[in-house]
Amino acid sequence: SSPSASGTPIACGGAFLGLQITSSASAYLENVWVWVADHELDRSDHNQISIYNGRGLLVQTSAGNPVWMYGTAVEHNQMYNYQLSGAKNVFMGMIQTETPYYQAKPVATSPFPANANFGDPTFSACTTDSCRKAWGLRVVNSTDVLVYGAGLYSFFDNYSQTCLDTKSCQDNIVSIESSTRVSLLALSTIGVKNMVSVNGNNWVPQGDNTATYGSTIVSFSQ
């Protein structure tokens, strides 16, 4: 499906989930890109396209087995790009995300419905479509998480970039929920009103942290 085409999004569905690290697993990821295509690779014009993947990278390791990520990126997934759910001992170094260019048409609750078995976000507290966009990073019921360098970007609203003028393409991009000992070092965002939310409350507005291009904070701990 191209941005200008009409049709049923589910007909352009790609995958249910990009990558899952289960509760009993451990993992070392380096130079890994979990990408949902946003443009043609096979045609010479490389036009933008809309492909719908439900979820990005899901980390559920809870047996104390560590997970290390160095230089990973997860882009253009519907509900979230990175989600840590019930996870423990996770290191994420130099991560990067992009919100799907097509959102908020449709919003993050379509075409794939939330599935409680995978701990999906429901976006039930949202009152605007700019809130119903993919989380760049969502940390839920997790502990001992260190994010060392993150660039989480929202460049579009339904393929329009006028929202960048006011840094309002998306309301929120990081959610920390019922989690402890979570540290974010060197977090940068683009096009996002609020950089970090904790238990549904907006704690870090981008307007207080504007840098040369995006918005940047040195450190945040919860």
C-alpha atoms as an extended CHARMM CRD file, in Angstrom:
* protein
*
       222  EXT
         1         1  SER       CA              0.0000000000        0.0000000000        0.0000000000  PROA      1               0.0000000000
         2         2  SER       CA              1.3360000000        3.4250000000       -0.8870000000  PROA      2               0.0000000000
         3         3  PRO       CA              0.6140000000        6.4920000000        1.2860000000  PROA      3               0.0000000000
         4         4  SER       CA             -1.8750000000        7.8540000000       -1.2380000000  PROA      4               0.0000000000
         5         5  ALA       CA             -3.7290000000        4.5530000000       -1.7340000000  PROA      5               0.0000000000
         6         6  SER       CA             -6.9250000000        3.5440000000        0.0050000000  PROA      6               0.0000000000
         7         7  GLY       CA             -7.7070000000        0.0610000000        1.2060000000  PROA      7               0.0000000000
         8         8  THR       CA             -7.7580000000       -2.2170000000        4.2220000000  PROA      8               0.0000000000
         9         9  PRO       CA             -4.5150000000       -1.9360000000        6.2260000000  PROA      9               0.0000000000
        10        10  ILE       CA             -4.5850000000       -5.5940000000        7.2950000000  PROA      10              0.0000000000
        11        11  ALA       CA             -4.2220000000       -6.5450000000        3.6280000000  PROA      11              0.0000000000
        12        12  CYS       CA             -0.7630000000       -5.0060000000        3.8900000000  PROA      12              0.0000000000
        13        13  GLY       CA              0.0990000000       -6.7700000000        7.1460000000  PROA      13              0.0000000000
        14        14  GLY       CA              3.7110000000       -7.8400000000        7.5100000000  PROA      14              0.0000000000
        15        15  ALA       CA              4.2380000000       -9.6930000000       10.8110000000  PROA      15              0.0000000000
        16        16  PHE       CA              2.6300000000      -10.1750000000       14.2120000000  PROA      16              0.0000000000
        17        17  LEU       CA              5.9290000000       -9.5740000000       16.0450000000  PROA      17              0.0000000000
        18        18  GLY       CA              9.4370000000       -8.7090000000       14.9390000000  PROA      18              0.0000000000
        19        19  LEU       CA             11.6120000000      -10.4440000000       17.5660000000  PROA      19              0.0000000000
        20        20  GLN       CA             10.8190000000      -12.0050000000       20.9420000000  PROA      20              0.0000000000
        21        21  ILE       CA             13.2570000000      -12.8480000000       23.7520000000  PROA      21              0.0000000000
        22        22  THR       CA             11.2450000000      -15.1240000000       26.0370000000  PROA      22              0.0000000000
        23        23  SER       CA             11.2400000000      -15.3660000000       29.8370000000  PROA      23              0.0000000000
        24        24  SER       CA             13.8330000000      -18.1600000000       30.0770000000  PROA      24              0.0000000000
        25        25  ALA       CA             16.1580000000      -16.8030000000       27.3880000000  PROA      25              0.0000000000
        26        26  SER       CA             19.3350000000      -14.7510000000       27.3600000000  PROA      26              0.0000000000
        27        27  ALA       CA             20.5900000000      -12.8130000000       24.3650000000  PROA      27              0.0000000000
        28        28  TYR       CA             23.4700000000      -10.7930000000       22.9840000000  PROA      28              0.0000000000
        29        29  LEU       CA             22.4540000000       -8.5490000000       20.0790000000  PROA      29              0.0000000000
        30        30  GLU       CA             24.9410000000       -6.3960000000       18.1930000000  PROA      30              0.0000000000
        31        31  ASN       CA             24.3150000000       -4.3880000000       15.0230000000  PROA      31              0.0000000000
        32        32  VAL       CA             20.7470000000       -5.6950000000       14.6770000000  PROA      32              0.0000000000
        33        33  TRP       CA             18.0960000000       -3.7850000000       12.7060000000  PROA      33              0.0000000000
        34        34  VAL       CA             14.4750000000       -4.9000000000       13.0990000000  PROA      34              0.0000000000
        35        35  TRP       CA             13.0510000000       -2.8760000000       10.2410000000  PROA      35              0.0000000000
        36        36  VAL       CA              9.5930000000       -2.6310000000        8.7150000000  PROA      36              0.0000000000
        37        37  ALA       CA              9.9760000000       -1.3340000000        5.1720000000  PROA      37              0.0000000000
        38        38  ASP       CA              8.8020000000        2.2450000000        4.6670000000  PROA      38              0.0000000000
        39        39  HSD       CA              9.8840000000        2.5160000000        1.0470000000  PROA      39              0.0000000000
        40        40  GLU       CA             10.3040000000        0.3400000000       -2.0310000000  PROA      40              0.0000000000
        41        41  LEU       CA             13.5780000000       -1.4990000000       -2.4600000000  PROA      41              0.0000000000
        42        42  ASP       CA             12.7660000000       -3.2850000000       -5.7240000000  PROA      42              0.0000000000
        43        43  ARG       CA             11.6290000000       -0.3170000000       -7.8060000000  PROA      43              0.0000000000
        44        44  SER       CA             13.8770000000        2.4400000000       -8.9990000000  PROA      44              0.0000000000
        45        45  ASP       CA             11.7180000000        5.2490000000       -7.5400000000  PROA      45              0.0000000000
        46        46  HSD       CA             11.9780000000        3.8490000000       -3.9630000000  PROA      46              0.0000000000
        47        47  ASN       CA              8.5230000000        5.2720000000       -3.1930000000  PROA      47              0.0000000000
        48        48  GLN       CA              7.1820000000        5.3030000000        0.3590000000  PROA      48              0.0000000000
        49        49  ILE       CA              4.9010000000        2.4140000000        1.2970000000  PROA      49              0.0000000000
        50        50  SER       CA              2.8000000000        1.3950000000        4.3190000000  PROA      50              0.0000000000
        51        51  ILE       CA              3.4560000000       -2.0600000000        5.7820000000  PROA      51              0.0000000000
        52        52  TYR       CA              1.8230000000       -2.9760000000        9.0980000000  PROA      52              0.0000000000
        53        53  ASN       CA              3.7530000000       -4.9640000000       11.7240000000  PROA      53              0.0000000000
        54        54  GLY       CA              2.0270000000       -5.3550000000       15.0520000000  PROA      54              0.0000000000
        55        55  ARG       CA              5.0180000000       -5.2920000000       17.4020000000  PROA      55              0.0000000000
        56        56  GLY       CA              8.7550000000       -4.7370000000       17.3150000000  PROA      56              0.0000000000
        57        57  LEU       CA             11.2620000000       -6.2400000000       19.7940000000  PROA      57              0.0000000000
        58        58  LEU       CA              9.7460000000       -7.8400000000       22.8990000000  PROA      58              0.0000000000
        59        59  VAL       CA             12.0220000000       -8.7160000000       25.8480000000  PROA      59              0.0000000000
        60        60  GLN       CA             10.4890000000      -10.9140000000       28.5650000000  PROA      60              0.0000000000
        61        61  THR       CA             13.5630000000      -12.4860000000       30.1540000000  PROA      61              0.0000000000
        62        62  SER       CA             12.7840000000      -12.8500000000       33.8540000000  PROA      62              0.0000000000
        63        63  ALA       CA             14.9260000000      -15.7070000000       35.1180000000  PROA      63              0.0000000000
        64        64  GLY       CA             17.8560000000      -13.3910000000       35.8160000000  PROA      64              0.0000000000
        65        65  ASN       CA             19.4440000000      -14.2160000000       32.4800000000  PROA      65              0.0000000000
        66        66  PRO       CA             20.9010000000      -10.9750000000       31.1280000000  PROA      66              0.0000000000
        67        67  VAL       CA             20.1830000000       -9.3830000000       27.7610000000  PROA      67              0.0000000000
        68        68  TRP       CA             22.7430000000       -7.1510000000       26.0720000000  PROA      68              0.0000000000
        69        69  MET       CA             22.0240000000       -4.9710000000       23.0700000000  PROA      69              0.0000000000
        70        70  TYR       CA             24.7110000000       -2.9350000000       21.3320000000  PROA      70              0.0000000000
        71        71  GLY       CA             23.8710000000       -0.8010000000       18.3310000000  PROA      71              0.0000000000
        72        72  THR       CA             20.3230000000       -2.0220000000       17.6640000000  PROA      72              0.0000000000
        73        73  ALA       CA             17.4360000000       -0.3010000000       15.8950000000  PROA      73              0.0000000000
        74        74  VAL       CA             13.7410000000       -1.1490000000       15.6810000000  PROA      74              0.0000000000
        75        75  GLU       CA             11.5840000000        0.8970000000       13.3230000000  PROA      75              0.0000000000
        76        76  HSD       CA              8.0290000000        1.4280000000       12.0620000000  PROA      76              0.0000000000
        77        77  ASN       CA              6.0870000000       -1.0630000000       14.1810000000  PROA      77              0.0000000000
        78        78  GLN       CA              2.4600000000       -0.4070000000       15.0680000000  PROA      78              0.0000000000
        79        79  MET       CA              2.1800000000       -0.6470000000       18.8990000000  PROA      79              0.0000000000
        80        80  TYR       CA              5.7800000000       -0.3200000000       20.0150000000  PROA      80              0.0000000000
        81        81  ASN       CA              9.3260000000       -0.6610000000       18.7670000000  PROA      81              0.0000000000
        82        82  TYR       CA             11.0300000000       -1.8430000000       21.9870000000  PROA      82              0.0000000000
        83        83  GLN       CA              9.0370000000       -3.3350000000       24.8630000000  PROA      83              0.0000000000
        84        84  LEU       CA             10.4410000000       -4.8280000000       28.0620000000  PROA      84              0.0000000000
        85        85  SER       CA              7.7090000000       -6.7770000000       29.8470000000  PROA      85              0.0000000000
        86        86  GLY       CA              8.4820000000       -8.4640000000       33.1620000000  PROA      86              0.0000000000
        87        87  ALA       CA             12.1560000000       -8.2810000000       32.2530000000  PROA      87              0.0000000000
        88        88  LYS       CA             15.2350000000       -8.1840000000       34.4830000000  PROA      88              0.0000000000
        89        89  ASN       CA             18.9090000000       -7.3740000000       33.8410000000  PROA      89              0.0000000000
        90        90  VAL       CA             18.7120000000       -5.6580000000       30.4460000000  PROA      90              0.0000000000
        91        91  PHE       CA             21.4090000000       -3.4380000000       28.9430000000  PROA      91              0.0000000000
        92        92  MET       CA             20.5500000000       -1.4130000000       25.8130000000  PROA      92              0.0000000000
        93        93  GLY       CA             23.4330000000        0.5340000000       24.3020000000  PROA      93              0.0000000000
        94        94  MET       CA             22.8570000000        2.9660000000       21.4190000000  PROA      94              0.0000000000
        95        95  ILE       CA             19.2890000000        2.1060000000       20.4490000000  PROA      95              0.0000000000
        96        96  GLN       CA             17.2660000000        3.8830000000       17.7700000000  PROA      96              0.0000000000
        97        97  THR       CA             13.6050000000        3.9350000000       16.7150000000  PROA      97              0.0000000000
        98        98  GLU       CA             11.2820000000        5.6160000000       14.2450000000  PROA      98              0.0000000000
        99        99  THR       CA              7.5200000000        5.8380000000       14.6580000000  PROA      99              0.0000000000
       100       100  PRO       CA              5.6150000000        4.5780000000       11.5840000000  PROA      100             0.0000000000
       101       101  TYR       CA              5.2650000000        7.3500000000        9.0220000000  PROA      101             0.0000000000
       102       102  TYR       CA              1.6140000000        6.4700000000        8.3640000000  PROA      102             0.0000000000
       103       103  GLN       CA              0.4520000000        7.0260000000       11.9420000000  PROA      103             0.0000000000
       104       104  ALA       CA             -1.9020000000        8.3830000000       13.0760000000  PROA      104             0.0000000000
       105       105  LYS       CA             -3.7800000000        7.0840000000       10.0220000000  PROA      105             0.0000000000
       106       106  PRO       CA             -4.3490000000        4.4560000000       11.2400000000  PROA      106             0.0000000000
       107       107  VAL       CA             -3.5260000000        4.8430000000       14.9350000000  PROA      107             0.0000000000
       108       108  ALA       CA             -1.5500000000        2.2840000000       16.9640000000  PROA      108             0.0000000000
       109       109  THR       CA             -4.6930000000        0.3150000000       17.8510000000  PROA      109             0.0000000000
       110       110  SER       CA             -5.2520000000       -0.6760000000       14.2110000000  PROA      110             0.0000000000
       111       111  PRO       CA             -5.0730000000       -2.9730000000       12.3100000000  PROA      111             0.0000000000
       112       112  PHE       CA             -3.7590000000       -5.3840000000       14.9790000000  PROA      112             0.0000000000
       113       113  PRO       CA             -5.7880000000       -5.4560000000       18.2410000000  PROA      113             0.0000000000
       114       114  ALA       CA             -4.0350000000       -5.4780000000       21.6150000000  PROA      114             0.0000000000
       115       115  ASN       CA             -3.2870000000       -8.9750000000       22.8890000000  PROA      115             0.0000000000
       116       116  ALA       CA             -3.0920000000       -9.3180000000       26.6800000000  PROA      116             0.0000000000
       117       117  ASN       CA             -1.0190000000      -12.5050000000       26.3530000000  PROA      117             0.0000000000
       118       118  PHE       CA              1.8090000000      -10.3750000000       24.9850000000  PROA      118             0.0000000000
       119       119  GLY       CA              1.3100000000       -7.4510000000       27.3590000000  PROA      119             0.0000000000
       120       120  ASP       CA              0.3720000000       -5.0730000000       24.5560000000  PROA      120             0.0000000000
       121       121  PRO       CA             -0.3770000000       -1.4160000000       25.2570000000  PROA      121             0.0000000000
       122       122  THR       CA             -4.0390000000       -0.4850000000       24.8690000000  PROA      122             0.0000000000
       123       123  PHE       CA             -3.6810000000        3.3090000000       24.6270000000  PROA      123             0.0000000000
       124       124  SER       CA             -6.9230000000        3.4820000000       26.6100000000  PROA      124             0.0000000000
       125       125  ALA       CA             -5.8460000000        6.6410000000       28.4390000000  PROA      125             0.0000000000
       126       126  CYS       CA             -5.2680000000        8.5530000000       25.2000000000  PROA      126             0.0000000000
       127       127  THR       CA             -7.6150000000       11.3450000000       24.2060000000  PROA      127             0.0000000000
       128       128  THR       CA             -5.8420000000       12.3840000000       20.9770000000  PROA      128             0.0000000000
       129       129  ASP       CA             -4.6190000000       10.5400000000       17.9170000000  PROA      129             0.0000000000
       130       130  SER       CA             -1.1420000000       11.9840000000       18.4530000000  PROA      130             0.0000000000
       131       131  CYS       CA             -1.1220000000        9.9830000000       21.6970000000  PROA      131             0.0000000000
       132       132  ARG       CA             -2.1720000000        6.7790000000       19.9190000000  PROA      132             0.0000000000
       133       133  LYS       CA              1.1800000000        6.2670000000       18.2540000000  PROA      133             0.0000000000
       134       134  ALA       CA              3.8190000000        3.5880000000       18.6810000000  PROA      134             0.0000000000
       135       135  TRP       CA              5.9500000000        3.6920000000       21.7930000000  PROA      135             0.0000000000
       136       136  GLY       CA              9.6190000000        3.9780000000       21.0040000000  PROA      136             0.0000000000
       137       137  LEU       CA             10.4660000000        2.2810000000       24.3040000000  PROA      137             0.0000000000
       138       138  ARG       CA              8.0080000000        0.8020000000       26.7870000000  PROA      138             0.0000000000
       139       139  VAL       CA              9.2660000000       -0.6990000000       30.0800000000  PROA      139             0.0000000000
       140       140  VAL       CA              6.6000000000       -2.5820000000       32.0530000000  PROA      140             0.0000000000
       141       141  ASN       CA              6.9560000000       -4.5170000000       35.3270000000  PROA      141             0.0000000000
       142       142  SER       CA             10.6970000000       -4.6760000000       34.8090000000  PROA      142             0.0000000000
       143       143  THR       CA             13.7770000000       -4.0500000000       36.9140000000  PROA      143             0.0000000000
       144       144  ASP       CA             17.5040000000       -3.4090000000       36.4860000000  PROA      144             0.0000000000
       145       145  VAL       CA             17.3260000000       -1.7980000000       33.0640000000  PROA      145             0.0000000000
       146       146  LEU       CA             20.1030000000        0.4240000000       31.7180000000  PROA      146             0.0000000000
       147       147  VAL       CA             19.6780000000        2.3240000000       28.4530000000  PROA      147             0.0000000000
       148       148  TYR       CA             22.9740000000        3.9000000000       27.4610000000  PROA      148             0.0000000000
       149       149  GLY       CA             22.2990000000        6.1570000000       24.4890000000  PROA      149             0.0000000000
       150       150  ALA       CA             18.9060000000        6.2970000000       22.7340000000  PROA      150             0.0000000000
       151       151  GLY       CA             17.5910000000        8.1850000000       19.7140000000  PROA      151             0.0000000000
       152       152  LEU       CA             13.8090000000        7.8620000000       19.4500000000  PROA      152             0.0000000000
       153       153  TYR       CA             12.3240000000        9.7460000000       16.5300000000  PROA      153             0.0000000000
       154       154  SER       CA              8.8890000000       10.7170000000       15.2410000000  PROA      154             0.0000000000
       155       155  PHE       CA              9.2860000000       12.5110000000       11.9150000000  PROA      155             0.0000000000
       156       156  PHE       CA              5.7930000000       12.3100000000       10.4020000000  PROA      156             0.0000000000
       157       157  ASP       CA              2.0730000000       12.5330000000       10.9820000000  PROA      157             0.0000000000
       158       158  ASN       CA              0.3550000000       10.5960000000        8.1990000000  PROA      158             0.0000000000
       159       159  TYR       CA              3.3600000000       11.3000000000        5.9390000000  PROA      159             0.0000000000
       160       160  SER       CA              3.2230000000       15.0400000000        6.6270000000  PROA      160             0.0000000000
       161       161  GLN       CA              6.1990000000       16.6870000000        8.3310000000  PROA      161             0.0000000000
       162       162  THR       CA              4.6270000000       20.0010000000        9.2970000000  PROA      162             0.0000000000
       163       163  CYS       CA              4.3870000000       18.6720000000       12.8700000000  PROA      163             0.0000000000
       164       164  LEU       CA              8.1700000000       18.9580000000       13.1300000000  PROA      164             0.0000000000
       165       165  ASP       CA              7.8340000000       22.7510000000       13.1650000000  PROA      165             0.0000000000
       166       166  THR       CA              6.2150000000       22.5400000000       16.6010000000  PROA      166             0.0000000000
       167       167  LYS       CA              7.8020000000       19.2380000000       17.6940000000  PROA      167             0.0000000000
       168       168  SER       CA              4.3360000000       17.7650000000       18.0250000000  PROA      168             0.0000000000
       169       169  CYS       CA              4.2520000000       14.7310000000       15.7320000000  PROA      169             0.0000000000
       170       170  GLN       CA              3.6570000000       12.5290000000       18.7740000000  PROA      170             0.0000000000
       171       171  ASP       CA              2.6360000000       13.1000000000       22.3910000000  PROA      171             0.0000000000
       172       172  ASN       CA              4.8340000000       10.5050000000       24.1410000000  PROA      172             0.0000000000
       173       173  ILE       CA              7.5850000000        8.0730000000       23.1820000000  PROA      173             0.0000000000
       174       174  VAL       CA              9.0210000000        6.4720000000       26.3750000000  PROA      174             0.0000000000
       175       175  SER       CA              6.7880000000        4.8220000000       28.9670000000  PROA      175             0.0000000000
       176       176  ILE       CA              8.0380000000        3.3980000000       32.2710000000  PROA      176             0.0000000000
       177       177  GLU       CA              5.2810000000        1.5020000000       34.0700000000  PROA      177             0.0000000000
       178       178  SER       CA              5.4650000000       -0.2640000000       37.4600000000  PROA      178             0.0000000000
       179       179  SER       CA              9.2230000000       -0.6890000000       37.0680000000  PROA      179             0.0000000000
       180       180  THR       CA             12.2400000000       -0.0880000000       39.2980000000  PROA      180             0.0000000000
       181       181  ARG       CA             15.9280000000        0.6550000000       38.8210000000  PROA      181             0.0000000000
       182       182  VAL       CA             15.4780000000        1.9210000000       35.2760000000  PROA      182             0.0000000000
       183       183  SER       CA             18.1130000000        4.3770000000       34.0270000000  PROA      183             0.0000000000
       184       184  LEU       CA             18.2090000000        6.2720000000       30.7490000000  PROA      184             0.0000000000
       185       185  LEU       CA             21.4790000000        7.9450000000       29.7920000000  PROA      185             0.0000000000
       186       186  ALA       CA             21.7760000000       10.2890000000       26.8050000000  PROA      186             0.0000000000
       187       187  LEU       CA             18.1980000000       10.1500000000       25.5360000000  PROA      187             0.0000000000
       188       188  SER       CA             17.3970000000       12.1940000000       22.4270000000  PROA      188             0.0000000000
       189       189  THR       CA             13.9890000000       12.5640000000       20.7780000000  PROA      189             0.0000000000
       190       190  ILE       CA             12.6370000000       14.3610000000       17.7260000000  PROA      190             0.0000000000
       191       191  GLY       CA              9.0520000000       15.4360000000       17.0590000000  PROA      191             0.0000000000
       192       192  VAL       CA              7.7810000000       14.4170000000       20.5100000000  PROA      192             0.0000000000
       193       193  LYS       CA              5.9930000000       16.6230000000       23.0410000000  PROA      193             0.0000000000
       194       194  ASN       CA              6.9560000000       14.5970000000       26.1320000000  PROA      194             0.0000000000
       195       195  MET       CA             10.1660000000       12.6220000000       26.2850000000  PROA      195             0.0000000000
       196       196  VAL       CA              9.4630000000       10.3150000000       29.2620000000  PROA      196             0.0000000000
       197       197  SER       CA              6.2430000000        9.1720000000       30.9410000000  PROA      197             0.0000000000
       198       198  VAL       CA              6.1560000000        7.3250000000       34.2610000000  PROA      198             0.0000000000
       199       199  ASN       CA              3.0110000000        5.4210000000       35.2200000000  PROA      199             0.0000000000
       200       200  GLY       CA              0.9710000000        7.5660000000       32.8380000000  PROA      200             0.0000000000
       201       201  ASN       CA              2.3640000000       10.8930000000       34.0480000000  PROA      201             0.0000000000
       202       202  ASN       CA              4.4210000000       13.1450000000       31.7920000000  PROA      202             0.0000000000
       203       203  TRP       CA              7.7090000000       13.8230000000       33.5480000000  PROA      203             0.0000000000
       204       204  VAL       CA             10.0970000000       15.1830000000       30.8960000000  PROA      204             0.0000000000
       205       205  PRO       CA              8.6800000000       17.7700000000       28.4410000000  PROA      205             0.0000000000
       206       206  GLN       CA             10.8240000000       18.2930000000       25.3800000000  PROA      206             0.0000000000
       207       207  GLY       CA             10.4080000000       22.0640000000       25.6230000000  PROA      207             0.0000000000
       208       208  ASP       CA             12.6970000000       22.1250000000       28.6630000000  PROA      208             0.0000000000
       209       209  ASN       CA             15.3780000000       20.0950000000       26.8990000000  PROA      209             0.0000000000
       210       210  THR       CA             15.6470000000       21.4660000000       23.3660000000  PROA      210             0.0000000000
       211       211  ALA       CA             19.0900000000       20.9200000000       21.8280000000  PROA      211             0.0000000000
       212       212  THR       CA             20.5500000000       21.8020000000       18.4260000000  PROA      212             0.0000000000
       213       213  TYR       CA             18.2460000000       19.4840000000       16.4560000000  PROA      213             0.0000000000
       214       214  GLY       CA             16.2760000000       17.2090000000       18.7290000000  PROA      214             0.0000000000
       215       215  SER       CA             15.6480000000       17.3080000000       22.4660000000  PROA      215             0.0000000000
       216       216  THR       CA             18.2090000000       15.6990000000       24.7690000000  PROA      216             0.0000000000
       217       217  ILE       CA             18.5580000000       14.7640000000       28.4210000000  PROA      217             0.0000000000
       218       218  VAL       CA             21.7500000000       13.5100000000       30.0250000000  PROA      218             0.0000000000
       219       219  SER       CA             20.1950000000       11.1890000000       32.5770000000  PROA      219             0.0000000000
       220       220  PHE       CA             16.8550000000        9.9390000000       33.9180000000  PROA      220             0.0000000000
       221       221  SER       CA             16.3550000000        7.3080000000       36.5990000000  PROA      221             0.0000000000
       222       222  GLN       CA             13.2860000000        5.6770000000       38.0770000000  PROA      222             0.0000000000
